Amino acid sequence: MILVSGLTPAWQQILVFDRFAAGEVNRASEAHWCASGKVLNAGIAAHHLGGPSLTLSPLGGPAFDPISREFEGMGIPHQWIRTAAPTRVCTTLIDRATATITELVENGKPIAPREMESYLAAHACAAKRASVAVVIGSLPAGTPDSCYRTLLESTPCPAVLDFRGEGLLSVLDLRPLVIKPNRNELAATLGQPLDSDDGLLAAMRSLNDRGAHWVVVTQGAGPVWLTSRTETHRLPPAHIPDLVNPIASGDAMAAAIAWAIATGRSVPEAVQLGIAAAAQNARQLLPCRLDPKALGI
């Protein structure tokens, strides 16, 4: 089983405009609502790739029922920790005229101590049954970075980590299998510019030296870098001439890496599949509804 665990889900509105002008009244030609946020996106992707999975997340407020219905309709195994605070709402604005995407992100609201205790207990229980875990996303307001360490200490299986900052640095000694920041996130995490590829690779190897078995760094349409203590790979990005909505492509990639590792593929092979999954996600409007046949699975 692949466990996808995270604390900041979202109820996502996607508005499509034939042309968008800031500071003016804009009328959308399309409007869609869907489950999103990194944890839900990755959980949706893992399920669509096939095989057993479980998406674990807090959830509350008006979004609880529609997100639950959506997961049930897709047949995605899930476990929600119900919260008093409502799940955040985020909005994607797609301007077809300029092919630009704007993301409006609400931060995750604080969750109560008892709710956090229930989430941590549920994670520990599920992680014991998982072959691979994806721990993904930011923390709700007021949650200390030490929460990440608590999660990883209760995760006996290989882990794919997709978060950043001090929380990421604090768990490297636990030797996670894969960490997956993008280039800007890694620069912010280390507090230094990564303007050259040599500087980027030095920073990645420093994380390998601190305990991460593999470091994957994405950079939008640029090449994907992958390092271990003994290997370095520069992987070409996928060409996407028919870009629709790139939001959640990194989440699709994290899920695909975990899925490939669970099926016995090497990490470089898993990252190649992750690149393909991210590209497929960018070609569709709703996040992470992957087609495994189109990925050659």
C-alpha positions in Angstrom: 0.0 0.0 0.0 1.1 3.6 -0.7 0.3 5.9 2.1 -0.2 9.6 1.1 -0.2 11.7 4.2 -0.4 15.5 4.7 -2.0 18.2 6.7 -3.1 20.9 4.3 -5.8 19.8 1.9 -7.8 22.2 -0.2 -11.1 22.7 -1.9 -10.1 24.1 -5.3 -11.9 26.4 -7.6 -10.6 26.6 -11.1 -11.8 29.5 -13.2 -11.0 29.6 -16.9 -11.0 33.0 -18.8 -10.8 33.7 -22.5 -8.8 36.7 -21.4 -8.0 37.9 -17.9 -7.2 41.5 -17.0 -6.0 42.4 -13.5 -8.0 45.2 -11.9 -11.0 44.8 -14.1 -14.3 42.8 -13.9 -13.6 39.4 -15.5 -16.2 36.8 -16.4 -15.1 33.2 -16.4 -16.0 31.0 -19.4 -15.6 27.9 -17.2 -15.8 27.2 -13.5 -14.9 23.9 -11.8 -14.5 22.7 -8.2 -12.4 19.8 -7.1 -10.5 18.2 -4.3 -6.9 19.5 -4.2 -4.0 20.6 -2.0 -0.8 18.6 -2.2 -2.0 15.7 -0.1 -5.3 15.2 -2.0 -3.6 15.7 -5.4 -0.9 13.0 -4.6 -3.5 10.7 -3.2 -5.6 11.0 -6.4 -2.6 10.4 -8.5 -1.4 7.3 -6.5 -4.9 5.8 -6.8 -5.1 6.4 -10.6 -1.7 4.7 -11.1 -3.2 1.5 -9.7 -2.6 -0.7 -6.7 -3.6 -0.2 -3.1 -3.3 3.3 -1.6 -4.6 5.3 1.4 -5.0 9.1 1.5 -4.8 10.5 5.1 -5.7 14.1 5.8 -7.5 16.4 8.2 -10.7 17.8 6.7 -13.5 20.1 8.0 -16.1 22.7 7.3 -18.2 23.1 4.1 -15.6 21.2 2.0 -15.9 18.0 4.0 -18.9 16.5 2.2 -18.0 17.5 -1.5 -14.4 16.3 -1.1 -15.7 13.0 0.5 -18.2 12.5 -2.3 -15.5 13.1 -4.9 -13.1 10.6 -3.3 -15.9 8.1 -2.9 -17.0 8.6 -6.5 -13.4 7.8 -7.7 -13.2 4.9 -5.4 -10.1 6.3 -3.6 -9.4 4.8 -0.1 -9.2 7.6 2.4 -9.2 8.4 6.0 -10.2 11.9 7.2 -9.6 13.4 10.6 -12.5 15.7 11.1 -11.6 19.2 12.2 -13.5 22.1 13.7 -11.6 24.5 11.4 -12.8 24.6 7.8 -10.6 23.2 5.0 -9.0 26.1 3.1 -10.2 27.2 -0.3 -7.7 27.9 -3.1 -8.3 29.3 -6.6 -6.6 28.8 -9.9 -7.1 31.4 -12.6 -6.3 30.3 -16.2 -6.0 32.9 -18.9 -6.2 31.2 -22.3 -5.3 34.3 -24.2 -1.8 34.5 -22.6 -1.5 30.9 -21.5 -0.8 32.1 -17.9 -1.9 30.5 -14.7 -2.4 32.4 -11.4 -2.8 30.6 -8.1 -4.5 32.2 -5.1 -3.5 30.1 -2.0 -5.2 30.2 1.4 -3.0 29.0 4.2 -4.1 26.0 6.2 -5.9 26.9 9.4 -4.8 25.8 12.9 -6.1 22.4 14.0 -6.9 21.5 17.6 -4.4 19.5 19.7 -6.8 16.5 19.9 -7.3 16.5 16.2 -3.5 16.5 15.7 -3.1 13.6 18.1 -5.7 11.7 16.1 -3.9 12.4 12.8 -0.5 11.4 14.1 -1.9 8.2 15.6 -3.7 7.4 12.3 -0.5 8.0 10.3 1.6 5.8 12.6 -1.0 3.0 12.2 -1.2 3.3 8.4 2.6 3.6 8.0 3.1 0.2 9.6 1.1 -1.3 6.7 2.5 0.8 3.9 5.3 -0.2 1.4 6.0 3.4 0.7 4.8 6.6 2.3 4.5 10.1 0.7 4.6 12.9 3.3 3.7 16.0 1.5 2.7 19.6 1.9 3.0 22.5 4.3 1.8 22.6 7.9 -1.3 24.3 9.2 -0.8 27.6 11.0 0.6 27.2 14.4 1.9 23.7 13.8 5.6 23.4 14.7 8.2 22.0 12.2 8.8 19.2 14.7 5.6 17.6 13.4 7.4 16.4 10.4 9.9 14.6 12.6 7.1 13.0 14.6 5.6 11.7 11.3 8.9 10.4 10.0 9.8 8.7 13.3 6.6 6.7 13.0 7.2 5.7 9.4 9.1 2.4 9.1 8.7 2.2 5.3 10.7 4.1 2.7 9.5 7.7 2.4 9.2 10.3 -0.4 9.2 13.8 1.1 7.7 16.8 -0.6 8.0 19.7 1.8 10.6 22.4 2.5 12.3 24.6 5.0 13.6 23.8 8.5 11.1 21.0 8.7 12.9 19.2 5.8 16.4 19.9 7.2 15.3 18.5 10.6 14.5 15.0 9.3 17.5 14.3 7.1 19.3 12.4 9.8 16.3 9.9 9.6 17.6 9.0 6.1 14.5 9.5 4.0 14.7 7.6 0.7 13.7 10.6 -1.6 13.3 14.3 -1.0 11.8 16.4 -3.7 12.1 20.2 -3.5 12.0 22.4 -6.5 15.0 24.7 -7.2 13.4 27.8 -5.6 12.3 25.8 -2.5 15.7 24.4 -2.1 17.3 27.8 -2.3 14.8 29.1 0.3 15.4 26.1 2.5 19.2 26.6 2.5 19.0 30.3 2.6 21.3 30.8 -0.4 21.0 31.5 -4.1 21.4 28.5 -6.4 22.1 30.5 -9.6 24.5 28.0 -11.2 24.1 24.3 -11.8 27.4 23.7 -10.0 26.0 25.5 -7.0 22.7 23.5 -7.2 24.6 20.2 -7.3 26.8 21.1 -4.4 23.6 22.0 -2.4 22.0 18.7 -3.4 25.0 16.7 -2.4 25.1 18.4 1.0 21.6 17.0 1.6 22.8 13.6 0.6 25.7 13.9 3.1 23.2 14.9 5.8 21.2 11.7 5.2 18.9 11.9 2.2 19.5 8.9 0.0 18.2 10.6 -3.1 17.6 14.3 -3.8 15.3 15.2 -6.7 15.1 18.9 -7.8 12.7 20.2 -10.4 12.8 23.6 -12.1 9.6 24.1 -14.1 10.4 23.5 -17.8 14.1 22.9 -17.1 15.9 19.6 -16.6 15.3 17.5 -13.5 18.4 16.9 -11.3 18.8 13.7 -9.2 21.7 12.9 -6.9 22.7 10.3 -4.4 26.1 10.1 -2.6 27.5 8.2 -5.6 25.3 9.1 -8.6 24.3 12.3 -10.5 21.6 12.4 -13.2 20.4 15.2 -15.4 17.1 14.2 -16.8 15.5 16.1 -19.7 12.1 17.6 -19.1 9.0 16.5 -21.0 8.0 18.7 -23.9 4.4 20.0 -23.3 3.1 21.9 -26.4 -0.5 21.5 -25.2 -0.1 22.9 -21.7 -3.5 23.3 -19.9 -2.9 23.5 -16.1 0.5 22.8 -14.6 -0.8 23.1 -11.0 -0.2 19.9 -9.0 2.4 18.5 -11.5 4.9 18.2 -8.6 2.3 16.3 -6.6 1.7 13.9 -9.5 5.5 13.4 -9.7 5.8 12.6 -6.0 3.0 10.0 -6.2 4.5 8.4 -9.4 7.9 8.1 -7.7 6.3 6.4 -4.7 4.3 4.1 -7.0 7.3 3.1 -9.0 9.4 2.4 -5.9 6.6 0.3 -4.5 6.6 -1.8 -7.7 10.4 -2.5 -7.4 11.8 0.1 -9.8 15.0 1.9 -9.1 14.9 5.6 -8.0 16.2 6.9 -11.3 13.5 4.9 -13.1 10.9 6.1 -10.7 11.9 9.7 -11.3 11.6 9.2 -15.1 8.0 8.0 -14.5 7.5 11.0 -12.3 8.5 13.3 -15.1 6.0 11.7 -17.4 3.2 11.8 -14.8 3.9 15.5 -14.2 3.7 16.2 -17.9 0.5 14.3 -18.3 -1.0 16.3 -15.4 -0.1 19.6 -17.0 -2.1 18.6 -20.1 -5.4 18.4 -18.2 -7.6 20.8 -16.4 -8.3 18.9 -13.1 -5.3 17.9 -11.0 -3.7 14.4 -11.0 -6.4 12.4 -12.8 -3.7 10.3 -14.4 -4.1 7.7 -17.2 -1.7 4.8 -16.4 -2.1 3.4 -20.0 -0.8 6.6 -21.5 2.2 6.4 -19.1 2.9 2.9 -20.3 1.9 1.2 -17.1 
